[in-house]
Amino acid sequence: MFRDHGMAAGHFTGDECLSGNSPVQGSELCSVVEAMYSYENLISITGDPYWSDLLEKLAFNALPAATSADMWTHQYDQMTNQVEVSYLPEDHVVFRTNSRESHLFGLEPNFGCCTANFNQGWPKFALSTVMKSETGFAITAIAPVTVNAMHNGVKVRIQIETDYPFGNGYRVSVITEKPLEMSLELRIPSVVKKAYVNGNETQCRGGLKLNGVWEKAKQIYVEFEYETKFVKRPNELFCIERGMLLYSLFIDEKWVAHEYQRDGVERKYPYCDYEIFAGSKWNYGFANRKVEVVEGTIGDYVFSNECPPIQILANVVEIDWGFEHGICLKQPKSRSPIGSVIKKRFIPYGCTDLRITELPMVNEE
């Protein structure tokens, strides 16, 4: 599935039908939240951290990318390389079976299933961060949560404090009503370069089980080191990954609202649909693999392109990419540079509405 239809954001293309691995094919928002729910159930059944990795990849990339920062609007289909969101020509709809408006942001673009369904994504993710095990508890996904539970008749509170996946770890506070022998399995994603528990490096990936008697309050500090990677994609394109986050070129945006009436229902602001047009260039290739990580702060909206919590500066060069019928070509017309090397901002994929995620490598140094 991932080999033949995989997307850089950890999902698979599916505009009702599996659609290959082109970065301009779409994937339905419903399928993102349903895949997350499937992974959550697979974690509970198998305990395999592989499913936790897939769950977090979707939760921190594909899910927020398909909604506006305030979650008032969403897309039916999202695209990896999405340089414009506009009504597609009737005779050139890139989606296999979905309509020309499927990638617009709105209340109910294309069909209402995603409107009803996407809201389950975050609540069910939060409910799946800590799970009961035979001998205690397991942290199965990392997010700021507080869990009150029982183990062998004793009250236990587990609190996770974190700004992951933007930050470099998390702190766990465990409070037991009285001394209690149990285990706590810490989550250590497979994508981290190094991991430390209370300052001590661990080679464990997936999970590290702590066994013993827990008494009163105890804190555990888990820290990560990440490596910024250029991951090869089909058609000799590359994307930037760091930890669980995928990064995309920041593109200035111009939103155009469309108010209308359909099936007797008025779609006036804020229930209208939006086209989005690029206000800056997007036709670039990577000039080299040199990057600079710039850490910021989390604003009122976590997944926002106006104040992304972290950014990567990368060296790019302008190329002749090609644009037809409202979308960029699935691969550039030419990979030859037509400008000088410049530094551009890449922000988390989940913070973007317009984006170029998969780019060619123009000059290797």
LUMKOLDREN-593831 format. One record per residue: residue in three letters; y, x, z of N, C-alpha, C in turn; residue number from 1. Coordinates in steps of 0.1 Angstrom, whole numbers. Layout:
BEGIN
NODE  code     nY     nX     nZ    caY    caX    caZ     cY     cX     cZ  pos
NODE   Ala      Y      X      Z      Y      X      Z      Y      X      Z  NUM
...
//
This chain:
BEGIN
NODE  code     nY     nX     nZ    caY    caX    caZ     cY     cX     cZ  pos
NODE   Met    -12      8      0      0      0      0     13      9      0    1
NODE   Phe     14     18     10     26     26     10     26     36     -1    2
NODE   Arg     15     41     -6     15     50    -17     20     44    -30    3
NODE   Asp     16     31    -33     19     25    -45     31     16    -45    4
NODE   His     35     11    -33     45      1    -31     55      4    -20    5
NODE   Gly     54     16    -14     61     20     -2     76     22     -5    6
NODE   Met     84     19      6     98     21      6    102     32     16    7
NODE   Ala    113     38     14    117     49     23    119     44     37    8
NODE   Ala    123     31     38    126     25     52    113     21     59    9
NODE   Gly    102     25     54     89     22     62     83      9     59   10
NODE   His     87      2     49     81    -11     45     76     -9     31   11
NODE   Phe     72    -21     25     68    -21     11     76    -31      3   12
NODE   Thr     77    -28    -10     85    -38    -18     77    -51    -19   13
NODE   Gly     84    -62    -19     78    -75    -20     88    -86    -22   14
NODE   Asp     92    -88    -34    101   -100    -37     92   -111    -41   15
NODE   Glu     83   -115    -32     72   -124    -33     60   -117    -38   16
NODE   Cys     62   -107    -47     50   -100    -53     52    -85    -49   17
NODE   Leu     41    -78    -48     42    -63    -46     49    -58    -59   18
NODE   Ser     58    -48    -57     67    -45    -68     69    -30    -71   19
NODE   Gly     59    -22    -67     59     -8    -70     69     -1    -61   20
NODE   Asn     72     12    -64     80     20    -55     93     24    -60   21
NODE   Ser     99     16    -69    112     19    -74    122     15    -63   22
NODE   Pro    133     24    -62    143     21    -51    152     10    -54   23
NODE   Val    151      3    -66    159     -8    -68    151    -21    -68   24
NODE   Gln    138    -20    -64    130    -33    -62    133    -38    -48   25
NODE   Gly    132    -51    -46    136    -57    -33    124    -59    -24   26
NODE   Ser    127    -61    -12    117    -65     -2    123    -76      7   27
NODE   Glu    115    -87      9    120    -99     16    121    -96     31   28
NODE   Leu    132   -101     37    135   -100     51    124   -106     59   29
NODE   Cys    118   -117     55    107   -124     62     96   -114     64   30
NODE   Ser     93   -106     53     81    -97     54     84    -86     64   31
NODE   Val     96    -82     66     99    -72     76     96    -77     90   32
NODE   Val    101    -88     94     98    -93    107     84    -97    109   33
NODE   Glu     77   -102     99     63   -105    100     54    -92    101   34
NODE   Ala     58    -82     94     51    -69     95     53    -64    109   35
NODE   Met     65    -65    115     68    -60    128     59    -67    138   36
NODE   Tyr     58    -80    136     49    -88    145     35    -84    144   37
NODE   Ser     30    -81    132     17    -77    130     14    -63    137   38
NODE   Tyr     24    -54    136     23    -41    142     22    -43    157   39
NODE   Glu     30    -52    163     31    -54    177     17    -59    182   40
NODE   Asn     11    -68    174     -3    -72    178    -13    -61    176   41
NODE   Leu    -12    -53    166    -21    -42    164    -20    -32    175   42
NODE   Ile     -8    -30    180     -6    -21    192    -13    -26    204   43
NODE   Ser    -12    -39    206    -18    -45    218    -33    -45    217   44
NODE   Ile    -38    -46    205    -53    -46    203    -59    -32    204   45
NODE   Thr    -52    -22    197    -58     -9    195    -53      2    204   46
NODE   Gly    -40      0    209    -33     10    216    -30     23    208   47
NODE   Asp    -31     22    195    -29     33    186    -14     35    184   48
NODE   Pro     -9     47    187      6     49    185     10     49    171   49
NODE   Tyr      1     50    161      4     49    147     12     36    144   50
NODE   Trp      8     25    151     14     13    148     28     12    155   51
NODE   Ser     29     20    166     42     21    173     52     28    164   52
NODE   Asp     48     38    157     56     45    147     61     36    136   53
NODE   Leu     52     28    130     56     19    120     65      8    125   54
NODE   Leu     62      3    137     71     -7    143     85     -2    145   55
NODE   Glu     87     10    151    100     15    153    107     18    139   56
NODE   Lys    100     23    130    106     26    117    112     13    111   57
NODE   Leu    105      2    111    111    -10    106    122    -15    115   58
NODE   Ala    120    -15    128    130    -21    137    144    -14    136   59
NODE   Phe    144     -1    134    156      7    134    162     10    120   60
NODE   Asn    155      5    109    159      8     96    160     -5     88   61
NODE   Ala    148    -10     84    147    -22     75    153    -34     81   62
NODE   Leu    150    -37     93    155    -50     99    170    -50    100   63
NODE   Pro    177    -41    106    192    -42    106    199    -40     93   64
NODE   Ala    192    -34     83    198    -32     70    200    -45     62   65
NODE   Ala    191    -55     66    191    -67     58    201    -78     64   66
NODE   Thr    208    -74     75    218    -83     81    232    -76     81   67
NODE   Ser    242    -84     82    255    -78     85    256    -74     99   68
NODE   Ala    265    -66    103    266    -60    116    266    -70    127   69
NODE   Asp    273    -82    124    274    -92    134    263   -103    133   70
NODE   Met    254   -101    123    242   -109    121    245   -123    117   71
NODE   Trp    258   -126    112    261   -139    107    255   -141     93   72
NODE   Thr    254   -130     86    248   -131     72    236   -122     71   73
NODE   His    228   -126     61    216   -117     59    213   -118     44   74
NODE   Gln    204   -109     40    199   -109     26    185   -115     26   75
NODE   Tyr    181   -120     15    167   -124     13    159   -112      9   76
NODE   Asp    165   -104     -1    158    -91     -5    168    -80     -3   77
NODE   Gln    163    -69      3    171    -56      4    165    -46     -6   78
NODE   Met    174    -37    -10    170    -26    -19    173    -13    -13   79
NODE   Thr    165     -3    -16    167     11    -10    180     17    -16   80
NODE   Asn    181     16    -29    194     21    -36    201      8    -40   81
NODE   Gln    211      5    -32    218     -8    -33    233     -5    -34   82
NODE   Val    238     -3    -46    252      1    -48    261    -10    -51   83
NODE   Glu    255    -22    -53    263    -34    -55    255    -46    -52   84
NODE   Val    262    -56    -46    255    -69    -43    263    -80    -50   85
NODE   Ser    258    -84    -61    265    -94    -69    255   -103    -76   86
NODE   Tyr    260   -114    -81    251   -123    -89    246   -116   -101   87
NODE   Leu    232   -115   -102    226   -108   -113    227   -117   -126   88
NODE   Pro    227   -111   -138    227   -119   -150    213   -126   -150   89
NODE   Glu    213   -138   -155    201   -147   -155    190   -140   -163   90
NODE   Asp    194   -132   -173    183   -126   -182    180   -112   -178   91
NODE   His    186   -107   -166    183    -94   -162    182    -94   -146   92
NODE   Val    173   -102   -141    171   -102   -127    160    -92   -123   93
NODE   Val    163    -82   -115    153    -72   -112    142    -76   -104   94
NODE   Phe    144    -87    -96    133    -92    -87    122    -99    -96   95
NODE   Arg    110    -98    -91     99   -103    -99     99   -119   -100   96
NODE   Thr    101   -125    -89    101   -140    -89    113   -146    -82   97
NODE   Asn    120   -138    -75    132   -143    -67    144   -145    -76   98
NODE   Ser    154   -152    -71    165   -156    -80    176   -145    -80   99
NODE   Arg    186   -147    -88    197   -137    -91    206   -135    -79  100
NODE   Glu    205   -144    -69    213   -143    -57    206   -138    -45  101
NODE   Ser    193   -133    -47    185   -130    -35    190   -118    -27  102
NODE   His    198   -109    -32    203    -98    -24    217   -100    -19  103
NODE   Leu    223   -112    -22    236   -115    -16    235   -117     -1  104
NODE   Phe    246   -115      6    246   -117     21    251   -131     23  105
NODE   Gly    245   -139     31    249   -153     33    241   -160     44  106
NODE   Leu    243   -173     45    235   -181     54    221   -183     49  107
NODE   Glu    220   -186     36    207   -190     31    205   -185     16  108
NODE   Pro    207   -172     13    205   -168      0    191   -170     -5  109
NODE   Asn    190   -175    -17    177   -177    -24    169   -189    -18  110
NODE   Phe    165   -188     -5    157   -198      1    159   -196     16  111
NODE   Gly    155   -207     23    159   -207     38    149   -201     47  112
NODE   Cys    138   -196     42    127   -191     51    132   -179     60  113
NODE   Cys    140   -170     54    145   -159     61    156   -163     72  114
NODE   Thr    163   -173     68    173   -179     78    166   -183     91  115
NODE   Ala    154   -190     89    147   -195    101    139   -184    107  116
NODE   Asn    135   -173    100    125   -164    104    130   -151    110  117
NODE   Phe    141   -146    104    145   -132    108    149   -131    123  118
NODE   Asn    153   -142    129    158   -142    143    147   -138    153  119
NODE   Gln    134   -138    149    124   -135    158    122   -120    159  120
NODE   Gly    128   -112    150    126    -98    149    129    -90    162  121
NODE   Trp    141    -91    167    145    -84    179    139    -89    191  122
NODE   Pro    139   -102    194    133   -107    206    118   -103    208  123
NODE   Lys    110   -104    197     96   -100    198     95    -85    199  124
NODE   Phe    104    -77    193    104    -63    195    106    -59    210  125
NODE   Ala    116    -66    216    119    -63    230    107    -66    239  126
NODE   Leu    100    -77    236     89    -81    244     77    -72    242  127
NODE   Ser     77    -63    232     66    -55    229     69    -40    233  128
NODE   Thr     79    -38    240     83    -24    244     74    -18    255  129
NODE   Val     70    -27    264     61    -23    275     49    -32    276  130
NODE   Met     37    -27    276     25    -35    276     16    -31    288  131
NODE   Lys      9    -41    292     -1    -39    303    -13    -32    297  132
NODE   Ser    -18    -22    305    -31    -15    301    -41    -18    313  133
NODE   Glu    -53    -13    311    -64    -15    321    -60     -9    334  134
NODE   Thr    -53      3    333    -50     10    345    -36     10    349  135
NODE   Gly    -27      3    342    -13      3    345     -5     -3    334  136
NODE   Phe      4      6    329     14      1    318     15     12    308  137
NODE   Ala     19      8    296     22     17    285     35     13    278  138
NODE   Ile     44     23    276     56     22    268     52     23    254  139
NODE   Thr     53     12    246     48     12    233     59     12    222  140
NODE   Ala     71     10    226     83     12    218     95     15    227  141
NODE   Ile    104     22    222    115     27    230    128     18    228  142
NODE   Ala    133     12    238    145      4    238    149      2    252  143
NODE   Pro    162     -1    254    167     -4    268    162    -17    273  144
NODE   Val    153    -17    282    147    -30    287    144    -28    302  145
NODE   Thr    142    -39    309    137    -40    322    126    -50    323  146
NODE   Val    115    -45    329    102    -53    329     99    -55    344  147
NODE   Asn     97    -67    348     91    -70    361     77    -76    359  148
NODE   Ala     67    -69    366     53    -73    363     45    -71    376  149
NODE   Met     32    -73    375     23    -71    387     12    -62    382  150
NODE   His      7    -54    391     -5    -46    389    -13    -46    402  151
NODE   Asn    -25    -51    401    -34    -52    413    -27    -59    425  152
NODE   Gly    -19    -69    421    -12    -77    432      0    -71    437  153
NODE   Val      5    -60    431     17    -54    436     28    -55    426  154
NODE   Lys     40    -59    430     52    -60    421     56    -46    416  155
NODE   Val     59    -45    403     63    -33    397     75    -36    388  156
NODE   Arg     85    -28    389     97    -29    380     98    -16    372  157
NODE   Ile     98    -17    358     99     -6    349    112     -8    341  158
NODE   Gln    121      2    342    134      1    335    135     13    326  159
NODE   Ile    139     10    313    141     21    304    156     21    300  160
NODE   Glu    162     33    302    176     35    298    176     44    286  161
NODE   Thr    183     41    276    183     49    264    193     45    253  162
NODE   Asp    197     54    245    204     50    233    196     55    220  163
NODE   Tyr    183     57    222    174     59    212    174     48    202  164
NODE   Pro    173     50    189    169     62    182    180     71    178  165
NODE   Phe    193     68    183    204     76    180    205     88    189  166
NODE   Gly    201     86    202    201     97    212    188    104    212  167
NODE   Asn    187    113    222    176    123    222    166    121    233  168
NODE   Gly    163    108    236    153    106    246    155     93    254  169
NODE   Tyr    149     92    266    151     80    274    147     84    289  170
NODE   Arg    152     75    298    149     77    312    141     64    316  171
NODE   Val    130     67    324    122     56    329    123     56    344  172
NODE   Ser    127     44    350    127     42    364    116     33    368  173
NODE   Val    107     37    377     96     28    382     98     26    397  174
NODE   Ile     98     13    400     99      9    414     87      0    417  175
NODE   Thr     80      4    428     68     -4    432     71    -10    446  176
NODE   Glu     66    -22    448     68    -29    461     62    -21    473  177
NODE   Lys     51    -14    470     44     -6    480     36      5    473  178
NODE   Pro     31     15    479     23     25    472     12     19    464  179
NODE   Leu     11     24    451      2     18    442     -3     29    432  180
NODE   Glu    -16     29    431    -23     38    422    -23     32    408  181
NODE   Met    -17     38    398    -17     32    385    -14     43    375  182
NODE   Ser    -14     40    362    -10     49    352      2     44    344  183
NODE   Leu     10     53    339     21     49    330     20     58    318  184
NODE   Glu     19     52    306     18     60    294     32     60    287  185
NODE   Leu     37     72    286     50     74    280     49     75    265  186
NODE   Arg     58     69    258     58     70    243     65     82    238  187
NODE   Ile     58     90    230     64    101    223     61    100    208  188
NODE   Pro     71     97    201     69     94    186     64    106    179  189
NODE   Ser     56    104    169     50    115    161     60    123    154  190
NODE   Val     72    117    151     82    124    142     90    134    150  191
NODE   Val     89    135    163     98    145    170     93    159    168  192
NODE   Lys    102    168    168     98    183    166     93    188    179  193
NODE   Lys    100    185    191     95    189    204     98    178    214  194
NODE   Ala     90    177    224     92    167    235     91    173    248  195
NODE   Tyr     99    168    258     99    174    271     98    162    281  196
NODE   Val     90    164    291     89    154    302     93    160    315  197
NODE   Asn    104    156    321    110    162    333    112    177    331  198
NODE   Gly    117    181    319    120    194    316    109    203    311  199
NODE   Asn     97    198    311     85    206    307     80    201    293  200
NODE   Glu     79    211    284     75    207    271     60    202    271  201
NODE   Thr     58    192    263     45    186    261     41    187    246  202
NODE   Gln     29    189    243     24    189    229     19    176    225  203
NODE   Cys     18    167    235     13    153    232     22    146    222  204
NODE   Arg     16    139    212     23    130    204     17    116    204  205
NODE   Gly     25    106    204     20     93    205     22     88    219  206
NODE   Gly     15     94    229     16     90    243     11    100    252  207
NODE   Leu     17    101    264     14    110    275     11    101    287  208
NODE   Lys     -1    101    292     -5     93    304     -2    100    317  209
NODE   Leu      6     93    325      8     99    339      0     90    349  210
NODE   Asn     -9     97    356    -18     90    366    -14     94    380  211
NODE   Gly    -15     85    389    -12     89    403     -8     77    412  212
NODE   Val     -4     80    424      1     70    433     17     69    431  213
NODE   Trp     21     57    428     36     55    426     41     48    439  214
NODE   Glu     51     54    444     57     49    457     72     48    456  215
NODE   Lys     77     37    461     91     34    461     97     36    446  216
NODE   Ala    107     45    445    114     46    432    111     60    427  217
NODE   Lys    108     61    414    105     73    407    112     73    393  218
NODE   Gln    117     84    389    123     85    376    117     96    368  219
NODE   Ile    115     93    355    109    103    345    119    104    334  220
NODE   Tyr    122    117    330    131    119    319    123    125    307  221
NODE   Val    125    118    296    118    122    284    129    126    273  222
NODE   Glu    128    138    269    138    143    259    131    148    246  223
NODE   Phe    138    146    235    133    149    222    142    159    215  224
NODE   Glu    135    167    206    142    175    196    138    170    183  225
NODE   Tyr    148    168    174    145    163    161    147    174    150  226
NODE   Glu    141    172    139    143    181    127    148    172    116  227
NODE   Thr    159    176    109    163    169     97    155    173     85  228
NODE   Lys    149    163     79    140    166     68    145    159     55  229
NODE   Phe    143    166     44    144    160     30    130    156     26  230
NODE   Val    128    143     25    115    138     22    114    134      8  231
NODE   Lys    103    139      1    102    137    -13     97    122    -16  232
NODE   Arg    103    116    -25    100    102    -29     95    102    -44  233
NODE   Pro     90     91    -49     86     91    -63     98     94    -72  234
NODE   Asn     95     98    -85    105    101    -95    114    113    -91  235
NODE   Glu    108    122    -83    116    134    -80    129    131    -73  236
NODE   Leu    129    121    -64    140    118    -56    137    122    -42  237
NODE   Phe    148    123    -34    146    127    -20    155    118    -11  238
NODE   Cys    150    117      2    158    110     12    159    118     24  239
NODE   Ile    169    116     33    171    123     45    165    115     57  240
NODE   Glu    157    121     65    151    115     77    154    124     89  241
NODE   Arg    157    119    100    158    126    113    153    117    124  242
NODE   Gly    141    121    130    135    112    139    130    100    132  243
NODE   Met    133     88    139    129     76    133    139     70    123  244
NODE   Leu    150     77    122    161     71    113    161     77     99  245
NODE   Leu    163     68     90    165     71     76    180     71     74  246
NODE   Tyr    185     79     65    200     80     63    203     77     48  247
NODE   Ser    215     71     46    220     67     33    234     71     31  248
NODE   Leu    238     74     19    252     77     16    261     66     19  249
NODE   Phe    271     69     27    281     58     30    289     55     18  250
NODE   Ile    291     42     15    299     37      4    309     27      9  251
NODE   Asp    322     29      5    332     19      9    329      6      2  252
NODE   Glu    332     -5      9    328    -18      5    340    -28      3  253
NODE   Lys    339    -37     -6    348    -48     -8    340    -61     -8  254
NODE   Trp    342    -69      2    334    -82      3    342    -93     -3  255
NODE   Val    335   -101    -11    341   -112    -18    333   -125    -14  256
NODE   Ala    340   -134     -8    334   -146     -3    333   -157    -13  257
NODE   His    322   -165    -13    320   -176    -22    317   -188    -14  258
NODE   Glu    326   -198    -14    324   -211     -8    320   -221    -18  259
NODE   Tyr    310   -229    -15    305   -239    -25    298   -250    -18  260
NODE   Gln    293   -259    -25    285   -270    -20    272   -271    -27  261
NODE   Arg    261   -272    -20    247   -272    -25    239   -283    -18  262
NODE   Asp    232   -291    -25    224   -301    -19    232   -310     -9  263
NODE   Gly    244   -312    -12    253   -321     -4    258   -314      9  264
NODE   Val    256   -301     10    260   -293     22    271   -283     18  265
NODE   Glu    282   -284     25    293   -275     22    291   -261     28  266
NODE   Arg    292   -251     20    291   -237     25    304   -230     26  267
NODE   Lys    312   -234     36    325   -228     38    324   -218     49  268
NODE   Tyr    334   -209     50    334   -198     59    332   -204     73  269
NODE   Pro    323   -198     82    316   -185     80    302   -187     74  270
NODE   Tyr    300   -199     68    286   -201     63    285   -199     48  271
NODE   Cys    295   -192     43    295   -189     28    286   -177     25  272
NODE   Asp    286   -174     12    278   -162      7    289   -152      3  273
NODE   Tyr    284   -139      2    292   -128     -1    286   -119    -12  274
NODE   Glu    294   -115    -21    291   -104    -30    298    -92    -23  275
NODE   Ile    293    -80    -26    298    -67    -21    299    -58    -32  276
NODE   Phe    311    -52    -34    313    -42    -45    317    -29    -39  277
NODE   Ala    313    -18    -46    316     -5    -41    330     -1    -43  278
NODE   Gly    336      5    -33    350     10    -33    351     25    -34  279
NODE   Ser    339     32    -35    339     47    -36    327     51    -45  280
NODE   Lys    327     63    -50    317     68    -58    303     68    -51  281
NODE   Trp    293     66    -58    279     67    -52    270     76    -60  282
NODE   Asn    274     80    -72    265     86    -82    265    101    -79  283
NODE   Tyr    257    105    -69    256    119    -65    241    123    -64  284
NODE   Gly    239    136    -65    226    142    -61    228    152    -51  285
NODE   Phe    218    156    -44    219    166    -33    221    180    -40  286
NODE   Ala    231    187    -35    234    201    -40    224    211    -34  287
NODE   Asn    221    209    -22    212    218    -14    207    211     -2  288
NODE   Arg    200    218      7    194    211     19    201    215     31  289
NODE   Lys    214    219     30    222    222     42    228    209     48  290
NODE   Val    227    207     61    232    195     67    239    198     80  291
NODE   Glu    247    189     84    254    190     98    253    177    104  292
NODE   Val    247    176    116    246    164    124    258    162    132  293
NODE   Val    264    150    131    276    146    139    273    134    148  294
NODE   Glu    272    136    161    269    126    170    282    118    174  295
NODE   Gly    280    105    175    292     96    180    288     88    192  296
NODE   Thr    294     77    193    291     67    204    287     54    198  297
NODE   Ile    280     46    206    276     33    202    287     23    204  298
NODE   Gly    291     15    194    302      6    195    297     -8    199  299
NODE   Asp    305    -18    197    302    -32    200    290    -37    191  300
NODE   Tyr    290    -32    179    279    -35    170    272    -22    167  301
NODE   Val    259    -22    171    251    -10    171    250     -5    156  302
NODE   Phe    245    -14    148    243    -11    134    255    -15    125  303
NODE   Ser    265     -6    125    277     -9    118    281      3    110  304
NODE   Asn    286      1     98    290     12     90    304     17     94  305
NODE   Glu    311      9    102    325     12    106    325     22    118  306
NODE   Cys    314     22    126    313     31    137    299     35    139  307
NODE   Pro    292     42    130    278     45    132    276     55    143  308
NODE   Pro    266     53    151    264     62    163    261     76    160  309
NODE   Ile    257     79    148    253     93    144    255     94    129  310
NODE   Gln    259    105    124    261    108    109    255    121    106  311
NODE   Ile    252    123     93    248    136     88    257    139     76  312
NODE   Leu    262    151     76    271    156     65    262    164     56  313
NODE   Ala    261    160     44    253    167     34    261    171     22  314
NODE   Asn    256    182     15    263    187      3    258    180     -9  315
NODE   Val    267    174    -17    262    166    -29    271    170    -41  316
NODE   Val    267    166    -52    274    169    -64    273    156    -73  317
NODE   Glu    284    153    -80    284    141    -89    275    143   -101  318
NODE   Ile    268    132   -105    260    133   -117    262    120   -124  319
NODE   Asp    256    119   -137    257    107   -145    244     99   -141  320
NODE   Trp    246     89   -133    234     82   -128    231     70   -137  321
NODE   Gly    241     62   -140    238     50   -148    238     37   -140  322
NODE   Phe    244     27   -146    246     14   -139    245      3   -149  323
NODE   Glu    236     -7   -147    234    -18   -157    231    -30   -150  324
NODE   His    237    -41   -154    233    -55   -149    234    -56   -134  325
NODE   Gly    244    -50   -128    246    -51   -114    238    -42   -105  326
NODE   Ile    230    -33   -110    222    -24   -102    223    -10   -108  327
NODE   Cys    221      0   -100    220     14   -105    206     15   -112  328
NODE   Leu    205     25   -121    192     27   -127    182     33   -116  329
NODE   Lys    169     30   -118    160     34   -108    159     49   -106  330
NODE   Gln    163     57   -116    165     71   -115    176     75   -124  331
NODE   Pro    183     87   -121    195     90   -129    192     93   -143  332
NODE   Lys    202     90   -152    202     93   -166    201    108   -168  333
NODE   Ser    209    115   -159    210    130   -160    211    135   -146  334
NODE   Arg    205    147   -144    205    154   -131    214    166   -132  335
NODE   Ser    222    167   -142    231    179   -144    244    176   -137  336
NODE   Pro    249    185   -129    262    183   -122    274    181   -131  337
NODE   Ile    283    172   -127    295    170   -135    307    172   -126  338
NODE   Gly    305    178   -115    316    181   -106    313    192    -97  339
NODE   Ser    321    195    -87    319    205    -77    311    200    -65  340
NODE   Val    306    209    -58    298    205    -46    308    200    -35  341
NODE   Ile    306    189    -29    314    183    -19    305    178     -7  342
NODE   Lys    311    176      4    304    172     16    306    157     17  343
NODE   Lys    295    149     19    296    135     21    288    130     33  344
NODE   Arg    293    119     38    287    113     50    274    105     47  345
NODE   Phe    264    107     54    252     99     54    250     92     67  346
NODE   Ile    249     79     67    248     72     80    234     65     81  347
NODE   Pro    230     61     93    217     54     94    216     43     84  348
NODE   Tyr    205     42     77    202     31     67    204     18     73  349
NODE   Gly    201     16     86    203      3     92    217     -1     94  350
NODE   Cys    226      8     93    241      6     94    247      2     81  351
NODE   Thr    240      3     70    246      1     57    244    -13     51  352
NODE   Asp    254    -16     42    252    -28     34    251    -24     19  353
NODE   Leu    259    -15     15    257     -8      2    252      6      6  354
NODE   Arg    244     12     -4    239     25      0    232     31    -12  355
NODE   Ile    232     45    -12    222     52    -20    214     60    -10  356
NODE   Thr    201     59    -11    192     65     -1    183     75     -7  357
NODE   Glu    178     73    -19    170     82    -26    178     89    -37  358
NODE   Leu    180    102    -36    188    110    -45    180    121    -51  359
NODE   Pro    184    126    -63    177    138    -68    183    151    -62  360
NODE   Met    175    161    -63    179    174    -58    185    182    -71  361
NODE   Val    198    183    -72    204    189    -84    203    204    -84  362
NODE   Asn    207    211    -73    206    225    -73    199    229    -60  363
NODE   Glu    188    237    -61    181    242    -50    187    256    -47  364
NODE   Glu    191    259    -34    195    272    -31    186    279    -21  365
//
